Amino acid sequence: MTSNAAIRAGMGGWTFEPWEGTFYPGDLSKKRQLEYASRQVPTIEVNGTYYSGFKPETYAKWNAETPDGFVFSIKGNRFVTNRKVLADAGESMAKFFAQGLEELGPKLGPIVWQFANTKKFEPDDFEAFLKLLPRQLHGIALRHALEVRHPSFAVPEFVAMAERNGCAICYAHHHDYPEFADVTGDFIYARLQKGQDDIATGYSGSDLAAWRGRAGVWASGGQPDDLPYADPARRAAQKPRDVFVYFIHEGKVRAPHAAMAFMQL
């Protein structure tokens, strides 16, 4: 790959009891789990922010416990996305961005907005939501990824809308939800959710190698030929893009091992 783009892989969160003694050394205290995890993988998706807010002091602590170059992606709060009229999300969104995320400094990565599988694509309302998304926070440029889960989003109109508003469409490798890998932002966000706990690395070696290959295509500015697209005729601008890959949900016990094996590739 000949570009300045970075490929990072990680998992969701760092507190998960089955990781104690499998991913974490058996004698490691819970207080040191983030410190340890952030030195095994270059990024972690924080899922706790979907359910509740945190204090600035907490984000400052996370910053202090992780090494330079580490990146947190943050899941947007459910009170922003789980509503009938998304255009009315302004107050909840302002509250979300007022909780102290800027304390992460350069370690603040993409904000991923996850929508319920019952949320249909209503173009006017959805674009009104996208226009509410802030582009910077206390001087830190913000990047937004959209994880939509209803088949009605798999249309060229949504792809064009995401691109027009500078948002990445999250590619979700999932058993139940629609998959489409259209490139619309200046970064790539993929959530790989078909792992298996009975495989030591979550995904098989051949599957991990295939995903590493796709990540290389993304990072160099291309689009993998073997993934589904909502607008197959469209090609994104050819330019290097940072790639974030998260091993999430299924195969969670093995998710850290999947991310580490991926990074070794």
Number of C-alpha atoms within 10 A of each C-alpha: 12 8 13 11 18 15 20 21 25 30 27 23 18 20 13 13 11 12 18 17 11 13 18 20 12 10 8 12 10 14 9 11 19 17 17 18 21 22 12 16 21 23 28 28 27 18 17 15 15 19 11 12 16 13 12 16 13 15 19 16 12 18 21 13 15 21 14 12 10 18 25 23 25 22 21 28 24 19 16 23 20 15 14 11 13 19 17 15 19 16 11 15 20 14 14 21 16 14 16 19 22 19 20 21 16 15 20 21 22 23 19 25 20 20 19 14 14 11 17 16 19 13 13 10 14 17 18 16 19 19 13 16 18 14 13 11 14 10 9 15 13 14 21 29 26 19 20 26 22 17 17 13 19 21 15 16 13 20 23 15 16 23 17 13 15 19 23 26 27 28 25 23 20 17 10 9 13 19 21 23 25 28 27 23 22 18 26 26 26 22 22 21 20 17 23 19 14 11 15 16 22 27 27 14 16 9 12 19 15 13 18 19 14 18 27 24 18 24 26 21 23 19 21 16 10 8 14 15 20 19 17 14 7 13 12 13 13 12 14 21 24 20 21 26 26 24 29 28 17 17 22 22 25 25 29 30 23 29 28 17 19 25 18 8 12
